[in-house]
Amino acid sequence: ISQLMSLIVNAVYQNKEIFLRELISNASDALDKIRYQSLTDPSVLDSGKDLKITIIPDTANKVLIIRDTGIGMTKADLINNLGTIAKSGTKAFMEMVQETKDASMIGQFGVGFYSAYLVADTVEVISKHNDDEQYIWSSSAGQNFTVTRDTVNEPLGRGSEIRLHLKEDQLEYLEERRIKEVVKKHSEFISYPIHLVFQKEVEKEVPVDESEEAGDEEKDEGKAKIEEVEDEDEEKPKQKTKKVKSTETVDEELNETKPIWTRNPDTIQKDEYNAFYKSLTNDWEEPLATKHFSVEGQLEFRSILFTPQRAPFDLFEGKKKRNNIKLYVRRVFIMDDCEELIPEWLNFVKGIVDSEDLPLNLSREVLQQNKILKVIRKNLVKKCIEMFTEIAEDKDNFNKFYEAFSKNIKLGVHEDSTNRAKLSEFLRYYSTKSTDEPTSLKDYVTRMPEKQKYIYYITGESRQAVESSPFLEVLKRKGFEVLFLVDPIDEYAVQQLREYEGKELKSITKEGLELEDSEDEKKKFEELKKELEPLCATVKEILGEKVEKVIVTDLISESPCVILTGQFGWSANMERIMKSQALRDSGGMSSYMASKRTLGLQPTHPIVRELKAKVAADKNDKTVRDLVNL
């Protein structure tokens, strides 16, 4: 047993504070068992109706006491359960109540008790079962153990008391602050009240004794006395007091916040959700939206998710904790940084997930099956999207939400192929026809003229920059609406979101853009194209490597020329974004993704017509070269 003990102490548990969680969970199990018995036989509670867990730090003796009023153990139980690793009676008990689903058990492994040796050299267990006398089980560092009848300690009535004689380097667990911290983190939502009974030094004001006062007056003799004549109306002087330090015992309940996720959502008021959110996240504001749900079937879990009012300042900080979802198993905290639980783009959503049957490893610190996590993740993402849809029903709330978390939604469009179509419903952009408030893609599609096939957009550094772009000229004239994508992340999102409701998204700054022209317009344009071929060749010759090719374009109407990017590479704005990245690769990807420049000439513009005439007269004319370079 000693070899197994060292394995448990050194290998199974990574974090020493876990011992308190395990012992509280075991106490909770014992309370569950007595409660379950009392359903069929109420007389078992005659030995004590109060079901609770009490923690008592005894600083003087360096002992931490954890007491419960649970079922207790007989002499045989102490020998069988604590003398044999993983022989906890809970597993057999679990099988017995599987059909009733009444008692929620935790200690399935039976090794939880031995985590006490992480912090203690000697452990004593005093236990009293209704069917037996009170016994003491004692063992040092998990070597041999003794079980003797208890004739020295006060009677427990019923239940168990664990006394941990702490190691010298683990005395922090006698501090009130440390115990509260560990209980709040791991065991805040245990079904039974957890009390901490500790000694506190307080200052009290006590009246000064007359004899003391007289003694003080004698000391003052010899000094000149000045007597004040009192007015009759004045009140008599108050009795003198002095401050005295004294120690008093405080009994404080540590888990007053109840696990509201176990209740029916219909019975919970908004105020209760708000209070729970604040205690969970330490946020001073109320949440923008709440989603409370339970999933049944192959996997059972309950969850409450919250959307905060505002984004934290370090939302996309690389080194910060990945998410804000706390994972509980039967109301005992397991972890809050499980990366598989929720995707990165939802890292602003806060909440809890409480599962009845997650397979943990021995120490309950690590989840074993990723398949189950995938099921939870899928459900959480689905419910988050439902929550955002509910927010979208209220325009003001959605504006608040979009201002804070639009980057996350766009990151979701970029990363989450399964929910891309649903997330695209939440996108909002300003456009040539919607200048006062952003428009959704849905509204854009309803405004499209019949002959328009595509959804047009332009990307750029700022709204001001794109509004003055020459690319908008022809589209405005034709009455086609253009969306303004001015957030750097839009470039990434739009590369993945190729279409919306069967309509393809097209960038108006790339070559090959087809506008819905009539046959006459197309014919006229082809003639102009042919007419300007010599000019295009001359301009290409003059500019050389600066541009890949020179073409005639119908994408502009008022400007003489425009620079277009290739159809398949990055847009000019994307190239600007990539160049501004501090850790970008200077060769590799940017060299072949950077688009080749194409110069587009507007065939009917006076400057282009004049240039055409000069080239026809003399293509080596210096004026032509200067004009082209300009």
VOKOL-85245 format. One record per residue (C-alpha): x, y, z. Coordinates in steps of 0.02 Angstrom, whole numbers, padded with zeros to 5 digits, always signed. Example, Ala and Ser with C-alpha at 12.3 -4.5 7.8 and 13.67 -1.06 7.14 Angstrom:
! VOKOL-85245
+00615-00225+00390 +00684-00053+00357 
END
This chain:
! VOKOL-85245
+00000+00000+00000 +00145+00119+00036 +00208+00109-00144 +00034+00147-00208 +00022+00290-00084 +00180+00372-00151 +00112+00350-00327 -00050+00438-00281 +00035+00577-00185 +00168+00612-00316 +00092+00563-00482 -00097+00569-00481 -00129+00742-00410 -00042+00891-00489 -00110+01020-00369 -00102+00998-00180 -00255+01105-00141 -00360+00967-00224 -00359+00871-00058 -00492+00986+00014 -00604+00963-00137 -00589+00774-00124 -00625+00767+00063 -00774+00886+00045 -00839+00779-00099 -00823+00623+00008 -00916+00710+00149 -01051+00760+00025 -01065+00577-00029 -01086+00522+00152 -01224+00652+00174 -01307+00592+00013 -01309+00414+00080 -01393+00460+00245 -01518+00571+00154 -01557+00428+00035 -01584+00309+00182 -01697+00434+00269 -01817+00432+00121 -01869+00255+00167 -01827+00261+00353 -01841+00436+00430 -01780+00370+00600 -01598+00364+00538 -01594+00553+00559 -01638+00543+00744 -01452+00549+00783 -01442+00721+00701 -01557+00805+00575 -01434+00941+00524 -01345+00885+00365 -01189+00991+00344 -00999+00993+00325 -00890+01089+00448 -00707+01140+00427 -00611+01185+00586 -00430+01244+00577 -00340+01209+00742 -00190+01325+00725 -00114+01284+00894 -00099+01098+00857 -00071+01118+00668 -00224+01010+00633 -00359+01037+00502 -00526+00956+00546 -00661+00914+00418 -00822+00852+00497 -00984+00792+00417 -01150+00729+00486 -01161+00596+00351 -01190+00409+00364 -01027+00374+00459 -00930+00211+00455 -00936+00054+00561 -00774-00029+00618 -00786-00149+00470 -00811-00003+00349 -00657+00086+00416 -00550-00070+00392 -00620-00114+00220 -00639+00060+00145 -00489+00153+00213 -00371+00005+00223 -00393-00041+00040 -00359+00077-00101 -00507+00107-00217 -00626+00005-00109 -00745+00149-00082 -00923+00094-00050 -00984+00234-00162 -00965+00135-00322 -01076-00006-00260 -01196+00123-00193 -01199+00210-00363 -01248+00049-00449 -01387+00026-00323 -01465+00197-00354 -01432+00205-00541 -01616+00180-00582 -01681+00310-00459 -01558+00445-00513 -01586+00522-00343 -01417+00532-00257 -01279+00619-00351 -01116+00531-00312 -00938+00583-00340 -00815+00470-00250 -00815+00332-00377 -00630+00300-00362 -00604+00279-00177 -00432+00359-00190 -00497+00533-00153 -00471+00505+00033 -00285+00471+00008 -00258+00643-00066 -00256+00696+00118 -00075+00636+00122 -00027+00773-00001 -00032+00894+00146 -00032+00784+00303 +00089+00663+00385 -00038+00582+00498 -00224+00563+00465 -00355+00515+00594 -00533+00472+00551 -00659+00472+00692 -00823+00395+00635 -00991+00351+00709 -01119+00246+00615 -01296+00222+00680 -01266+00035+00694 -01098+00039+00785 -00992+00125+00919 -00877+00274+00882 -00706+00219+00817 -00541+00302+00772 -00444+00251+00617 -00266+00317+00616 -00120+00302+00496 +00044+00392+00464 +00095+00423+00284 -00014+00278+00227 +00093+00143+00306 +00004+00034+00435 -00160+00086+00512 -00246+00058+00678 -00431+00055+00720 -00478+00078+00903 -00638+00114+00996 -00651+00300+01035 -00659+00335+01221 -00571+00504+01222 -00660+00618+01098 -00832+00693+01119 -00971+00591+01039 -01006+00641+00857 -01186+00582+00862 -01169+00522+00682 -01045+00554+00541 -00858+00566+00519 -00720+00684+00571 -00555+00685+00479 -00405+00760+00569 -00258+00805+00461 -00094+00834+00554 -00020+00950+00425 +00159+00944+00361 +00267+01093+00410 +00267+01164+00233 +00077+01150+00213 +00020+01257+00360 -00059+01383+00240 -00214+01271+00243 -00248+01328+00421 -00272+01507+00362 -00450+01569+00349 -00413+01658+00184 -00336+01503+00101 -00476+01385+00153 -00608+01507+00087 -00513+01524-00077 -00503+01335-00107 -00684+01302-00056 -00748+01444-00166 -00648+01379-00314 -00686+01194-00303 -00835+01160-00191 -00943+01317-00196 -01093+01224-00267 -01094+01068-00158 -01275+01026-00111 -01245+01040+00078 -01191+01192+00180 -01004+01203+00213 -00963+01296+00374 -00794+01365+00424 -00770+01383+00613 -00618+01489+00654 -00546+01601+00789 -00542+01785+00752 -00458+01924+00849 -00576+02071+00875 -00560+02237+00964 -00699+02277+01086 -00735+02434+01183 -00761+02396+01367 -00802+02518+01508 -00653+02572+01614 -00660+02505+01793 -00674+02640+01930 -00524+02571+02025 -00420+02588+01867 -00482+02765+01845 -00438+02809+02023 -00264+02739+01998 -00244+02851+01845 -00300+03002+01945 -00170+02969+02081 -00035+02972+01949 -00099+03140+01893 -00086+03216+02070 +00040+03353+02088 -00012+03422+01921 -00117+03578+01920 -00301+03536+01909 -00420+03641+01811 -00600+03610+01851 -00733+03651+01726 -00897+03722+01788 -01035+03621+01707 -01194+03700+01646 -01350+03618+01711 -01414+03594+01535 -01260+03497+01481 -01269+03308+01474 -01168+03208+01599 -01002+03149+01527 -01008+02977+01444 -00932+02831+01535 -00750+02806+01488 -00709+02654+01382 -00550+02568+01323 -00512+02450+01178 -00473+02271+01224 -00419+02133+01104 -00510+01970+01123 -00530+01809+01024 -00700+01749+00970 -00761+01598+00873 -00841+01635+00705 -00952+01511+00613 -00969+01562+00431 -01059+01474+00288 -00945+01469+00135 -01061+01410-00003 -01213+01522+00005 -01221+01544-00185 -01333+01402-00238 -01310+01312-00405 -01457+01392-00495 -01422+01291-00654 -01498+01137-00570 -01667+01225-00556 -01803+01240-00687 -01770+01399-00792 -01955+01447-00775 -01937+01468-00587 -01783+01582-00594 -01801+01772-00594 -01690+01886-00699 -01616+01959-00537 -01558+01786-00484 -01469+01759-00650 -01387+01930-00636 -01329+01898-00458 -01260+01728-00509 -01170+01805-00659 -01088+01936-00549 -01030+01808-00421 -00963+01696-00560 -00869+01829-00660 -00839+01974-00538 -00915+02089-00670 -01001+02245-00602 -01126+02253-00745 -01272+02140-00783 -01255+02020-00930 -01326+02070-01099 -01406+01899-01125 -01426+01734-01034 -01453+01557-01100 -01502+01421-00976 -01526+01246-01047 -01503+01062-01016 -01454+00925-01137 -01516+00748-01115 -01490+00587-01211 -01322+00507-01241 -01240+00638-01130 -01324+00736-00991 -01268+00909-00942 -01340+01075-00887 -01270+01243-00931 -01295+01430-00910 -01209+01544-01036 -01195+01734-01023 -01150+01867-01151 -01067+02014-01061 -01111+02196-01095 -00937+02243-01154 -00779+02158-01218 -00632+02142-01098 -00481+02246-01148 -00374+02089-01171 -00501+01992-01276 -00376+01936-01407 -00222+01932-01295 -00120+01780-01348 -00064+01723-01177 -00226+01745-01083 -00337+01603-01023 -00426+01528-01171 -00605+01536-01110 -00723+01582-00971 -00824+01422-00962 -00807+01333-00795 -00828+01145-00801 -00912+01056-00655 -00949+00872-00631 -01094+00849-00511 -01072+01025-00446 -00886+01002-00406 -00770+01119-00501 -00650+01028-00618 -00569+01158-00732 -00593+01326-00817 -00465+01317-00956 -00523+01169-01058 -00478+01220-01236 -00588+01088-01318 -00744+01151-01231 -00776+01307-01335 -00695+01379-01493 -00581+01530-01484 -00702+01646-01572 -00825+01622-01426 -00695+01665-01294 -00801+01810-01231 -00947+01700-01178 -00947+01664-00991 -01038+01526-00898 -01037+01352-00825 -01061+01175-00886 -01110+01044-00758 -01110+00864-00815 -01175+00711-00724 -01066+00584-00809 -00903+00652-00877 -00765+00521-00874 -00622+00597-00775 -00457+00514-00743 -00409+00457-00569 -00373+00630-00501 -00530+00706-00581 -00417+00840-00653 -00407+00778-00831 -00547+00729-00947 -00521+00564-01033 -00635+00558-01186 -00627+00696-01313 -00779+00625-01402 -00891+00684-01259 -00808+00855-01261 -00849+00871-01445 -01033+00839-01406 -01030+00972-01269 -00938+01095-01383 -01062+01070-01525 -01208+01104-01407 -01126+01257-01329 -01091+01335-01500 -01270+01299-01555 -01342+01379-01397 -01226+01530-01411 -01291+01562-01588 -01470+01547-01521 -01426+01673-01386 -01356+01796-01515 -01514+01774-01621 -01617+01824-01468 -01505+01977-01443 -01531+02024-01628 -01719+02040-01597 -01686+02199-01497 -01600+02328-01608 -01517+02428-01467 -01452+02273-01380 -01385+02204-01543 -01295+02368-01582 -01210+02356-01411 -01167+02173-01442 -01101+02203-01618 -00994+02350-01565 -00912+02243-01430 -00899+02074-01516 -00909+02098-01706 -00727+02040-01722 -00773+01876-01637 -00919+01847-01756 -00806+01880-01906 -00674+01764-01834 -00813+01634-01819 -00858+01658-02003 -00674+01632-02045 -00648+01478-01934 -00813+01387-01911 -00866+01310-02076 -01015+01220-01998 -01099+01378-01933 -01035+01500-02064 -01206+01527-02145 -01290+01559-01976 -01154+01679-01921 -01164+01777-02084 -01340+01831-02028 -01258+01934-01889 -01138+02030-02002 -01174+02216-02022 -01090+02338-02143 -01112+02516-02201 -01142+02530-02389 -01172+02653-02530 -01360+02645-02494 -01351+02623-02305 -01244+02766-02243 -01329+02806-02077 -01330+02633-02000 -01250+02466-02046 -01353+02346-02151 -01365+02157-02141 -01333+02045-02291 -01516+01994-02284 -01575+02175-02306 -01445+02200-02444 -01517+02053-02542 -01695+02120-02527 -01638+02287-02603 -01547+02208-02751 -01615+02254-02925 -01677+02104-03024 -01534+02106-03148 -01399+02108-03010 -01320+01936-02990 -01186+01967-02860 -01162+02049-02689 -01030+02183-02715 -00907+02242-02583 -00752+02349-02570 -00616+02330-02437 -00509+02471-02375 -00422+02557-02230 -00567+02667-02177 -00744+02711-02227 -00684+02881-02287 -00555+02798-02402 -00678+02677-02482 -00817+02806-02503 -00704+02911-02614 -00642+02761-02715 -00657+02776-02906 -00715+02593-02911 -00887+02648-02848 -00922+02763-02995 -01000+02640-03119 -01089+02536-02987 -01171+02691-02914 -01227+02743-03087 -01304+02572-03118 -01392+02578-02948 -01295+02429-02875 -01262+02437-02687 -01083+02410-02626 -01039+02355-02448 -00895+02440-02358 -00779+02314-02272 -00657+02420-02172 -00608+02307-02028 -00445+02210-02061 -00529+02047-02007 -00661+02072-02144 -00529+02025-02271 -00506+01855-02189 -00692+01825-02160 -00743+01867-02338 -00615+01745-02410 -00711+01605-02323 -00887+01674-02344 -00896+01654-02532 -01085+01672-02547 -01243+01720-02454 -01411+01641-02498 -01340+01579-02664 -01272+01752-02712 -01084+01760-02735 -00985+01898-02649 -00876+01995-02771 -00738+02122-02736 -00754+02272-02851 -00566+02308-02844 -00516+02146-02932 -00508+02122-03120 -00631+02009-03208 -00781+02088-03122 -00933+02067-03232 -01066+02201-03229 -01237+02160-03296 -01223+02258-03460 -01345+02252-03605 -01291+02176-03773 -01271+02349-03851 -01159+02407-03709 -01052+02251-03723 -01033+02273-03912 -00986+02457-03893 -00857+02414-03759 -00777+02279-03868 -00754+02407-04008 -00672+02532-03890 -00560+02393-03824 -00499+02352-03999 -00473+02535-04038 -00362+02561-03884 -00253+02405-03906 -00103+02504-03976 -00114+02627-03829 -00118+02484-03703 +00036+02406-03781 +00131+02572-03777 +00084+02608-03595 +00141+02431-03544 +00306+02460-03636 +00335+02624-03543 +00288+02556-03370 +00380+02391-03394 +00383+02284-03236 +00279+02407-03133 +00119+02327-03197 +00080+02153-03261 -00035+02212-03400 -00133+02361-03462 -00316+02338-03506 -00470+02439-03551 -00597+02435-03410 -00779+02484-03389 -00770+02482-03197 -00742+02670-03187 -00831+02814-03269 -00755+02977-03206 -00571+02936-03172 -00448+02910-03316 -00370+02750-03246 -00370+02632-03099 -00255+02497-03027 -00340+02326-03017 -00279+02173-02923 -00277+01995-02990 -00433+01891-02973 -00359+01755-02864 -00224+01834-02754 -00241+01956-02610 -00330+02121-02634 -00224+02279-02614 -00299+02306-02441 -00256+02127-02388 -00078+02155-02446 -00070+02314-02342 -00133+02216-02189 -00006+02076-02215 +00138+02198-02236 +00094+02284-02073 +00105+02120-01974 +00255+02124-01858 +00296+01939-01873 +00256+01914-02057 +00365+01808-02171 +00459+01920-02289 +00480+01789-02427 +00367+01637-02434 +00182+01663-02442 +00179+01851-02469 +00283+01836-02627 +00159+01725-02719 -00003+01786-02638 +00034+01969-02676 -00071+02013-02827 +00001+02068-02992 -00050+02246-03033 -00159+02281-03184 -00183+02457-03251 -00360+02487-03311 -00393+02632-03433 -00563+02715-03449 -00588+02723-03638 -00700+02878-03649 -00602+02991-03530 -00529+03149-03614 -00351+03114-03549 -00355+02936-03620 -00425+02999-03786 -00288+03133-03795 -00154+03003-03752 -00222+02889-03891 -00209+03030-04018 -00028+03070-03966 +00025+02887-03976 -00054+02873-04148 +00047+03025-04205 +00214+02977-04123 +00228+02842-03991 +00404+02899-03942 +00341+03075-03900 +00415+03130-03731 +00246+03200-03678 +00169+03026-03693 +00304+02952-03579 +00283+03090-03449 +00093+03078-03452 +00097+02888-03429 +00220+02896-03284 +00114+03030-03203 
END
